[in-house]
Amino acid sequence: MTAIDVSFGGIIALSDVGLDVRAGEVLGVIGPNGAGKTTLFNVACGLVHPQEGTITRNGTSLDRLKPDHLPRLGMSRTLQGLGLFDRMTVLDNVMVGADRTARSGFFAGLLGLPSSSADDAAVRARAMSTLQELRIDDCAHRYPPSLPYAVRKRVALARALVSEPSLILLDEPASGLSSDEMDELADLIRSLKPASVMLVEHHMDLVMSVCDRIVVLDFGKVIAQGAPAEIRENPAVLAAYLGNEVTHDN
């Protein structure tokens, strides 16, 4: 992203924001409430279109990016609110995340239309394999409302991973998790490499432990970016965001 500006009715949400997600890295985006994190995430996945600036993917400009374009661009996302379908099994929820071409047979089956059984079987096998990788395959035929919140988080992540993306956008993945569950999430995020990850998060322990680089927003502007050690020692960042919440004895 280069020189991104977003305004809502005269309220500036992002101003001259520029960042890049490098191959194989976990990039963290932090900032207090109202800093512009959610708007930035929404720009990255096509939910919000900037008034100014350029979004590129592998050198190609994405002027009118839309969420349904993400799979063919090698991108996927999770949402803070999970967005799972309560009346579909976990396996079917994950199959929804497959790219549009691969899942055509699956949707045709749901609608009672002629479909390719080979396509459907391939997507089903890939979805099941993804559930196994996240150690929740025993929940494949259950429904999301019957599962603990932490497991539903993994289901949402599995849906994002089933298309085998090279860039994964994670929006507040640690929200609602216990300390132990957050440790497990950190291991999961590390295991996503060599894919690149853009992580929007407010739990500083998680950000500092998994991110290779961090971008800090304040009132819609980038005020700092660098490695966790640099951000940890940045006086402006410490004063505005971290305070005494995060201490490390490394």
N, C-alpha and C positions, 0 to 999 in steps of 0.2 A: 504494500500500500504506500502511496506517495501523496503527501499534502492533502489528506482527507479532511473535508469540512462537512459537518452535518448540523443543521439547525431545525428546530421544531417551533414554528410560530414565533420566531424572534429569539428563542432560547438557543444559545450555542451549546451543542452537545459535544462536538469534536471540532478542534481548530488546528489545522495544519499538522495533522497526525501522520507520521510515517513510520512504518516498521516492516520488517521482513522476517519470514520464518525460514530458517536455513535447513538444508537437507539433514535429516537425522537428529535434529535437536528438539528439546522441549523448551518452548518459549512461554514464559509466564507473563500475564498481564495483571497488574494489581493497581489498587487505588481505593479510596473510601467511597461510600455511597454517593452517587451523583458525579463521580469522576469521569464517567463515559465508558466504563468497561462493557456494559451490556450493549450500548450502541455500537461500539467497535466490533463486538462479536456478531451483532446482527448485520453489520456491513460486510464482514468477512464471509458470511454464509448467505448473503443475498436477500435478507429480510428488510434491510434498509439500504436505499441508494443515496450516496453522498451528492451534495450539490456541487462540490468541487473535488478534484483529486482523481487518482488512477488506481485501479486494482488490477494486478497482473498475476498470472499463474503460469510458471515456466516460460516467462517471456511473452505470453499472450495476454492482451488487454481484455478485461472482463467488464465492459461498460454497463451491461444490463444483466448482471449476475442474478440468478434466481435459485432458491433452495433446491428445486428439482434438477438443476444443472450439476449439482455437486458430485454425484457418483461418476458421471462420465469425465469429470475433471480430476478424478482420483482423490476426492475429498469426501469427508463425512463429518457429522456433528452429533453431539448430544445436547440436550436442553435441560436446564435446571429443573423444570417441571416434569421430566421424564418423557411424557407424551406417549405412554404405552396404551394399547387398546385393551381395555378390561375384559372384553368378551371374546378375545382371541387368546389362544394358548401362547405360552412363552416362545415355543418354536415358531409359530406363525408370526408373532411379533418380530422375531429376528429375521425371518424370511422377507418381511417388508423392506428391510434395509438393503437387500440385494439390488444391484443395478437394474435399471428399467428393462433392458433386453433380457437379462437372465430370469427375472421374476415374472415375465409375461405369462408363462404357463401357470404359475401359482395364482395370479389374479384371475386368469381365465377360469381356473377351477373354482375359485370363490364365487364367481358370477355364473357358473353353470355353462360356460362357453367351451367350445372345442379347444384343447390345449395340447401342448407337447409334453407327454409324460416324462420324456428324457430331461427336458428343461426343468420340470418341477422336481424331479428326483435329484438333479444336480444342485439346485438351490437348497433343497431340504438337507442334503448331505453336508453342504457347506455350512448351513446354519447350525446343524447339530455339531459339527466339528468345532465351530466357534464357541458354542456353549460348553463343550468339553474343555477347551483351552482355558475358559474362565471358571471352570469347576462348578458349573451349575446345570449340567446336562440332566441331572436327576429331576430337575424342575421343568423339563421340556414340555410336558403335557399338562402342566398346571396353569392356572390363570393368575395374572399379576396381582389382583387384590388379595389372594391367599398367601402371598409371599412377604417376608420381612422387607423393610425398606432397602436395606443394604443389598439384598438379592435383586430387587427390582432395579437398583442402580446398575448392577452387573448386566442385567437383561438389556437395559438401554445402551450400555457400552457394547454389548455383543451385537446389537442391531447396527451400531455405527461401524463395527469392524468387519461385518460379514461381506461387505463389498471390497475388502482388501485395499483400503485407501492408503495413499502415500502421505496424506495430510489429514490429521484428525483434530477437530475443534471441540474442546471440552468446556462446557459452561458450568461453573460451580459444581464440579463432580463430588466434592467432599461435603456438600451441604447435607445436614441431617445424619451424618455418620459419627459413630463413636470413635474414640482414640484408636482402638485396635482395628476397627474397620478402615480408618484412615491409613494406617500402616499398610494394610493389605492393598488399598487403592494405590499407594505410592509404589508398591512392588509391581502392580499391574501397569501403571503408567510407564515405569522404567522398561517393562517388557515389550512395550509397543514399538521400540526401536527395531529396525532402522526407519520406521515411519517417522515423520515429523509431527509434533504436537503443539497446538496453540492452546494454552491453559488459562482460562479466566477464573480467578479464584481469590478468596479473601482469607483463607486459612494459611497464615504465613509459614508455619512449620512445614506444611506440605509443599508450598511453593519453593521454599529454600532448599528442601531436600531433593526435589526431583528436577528442577529447572536448570538448564544449562545457561540460560540468559533470561533477564527479567526486564520488562518495560513498565514504567510507573507513570500513571496518569493522574493529573490533578486538574479539576475543572475543565476537562476536555482537551488538555494539552499534555504532551510528553515532557515530564520534568527530569527524567533520568532513565537510562538503560545501560545494562551491563551484566556481568556475572553476579551470582548471588553474593559473593564476598564484597564486591564493589557496592552493591545496593545496600547491603547490611551496614556498611560504614558511611554511607552518604548522609551527611547531616540533615539535608532538606527532607530526604525520605524518612529518616528516623523521626524527625519532628512531626511530619505531616501524616505518616501512616503507621509506622511500626511502633513508635514509642518504646515502651519496655516490654512489649508483648512477646518478642522473640529474642531469646538469648541462646548463644551457642558457645560451647567450651572447646571448639576444635583447635 
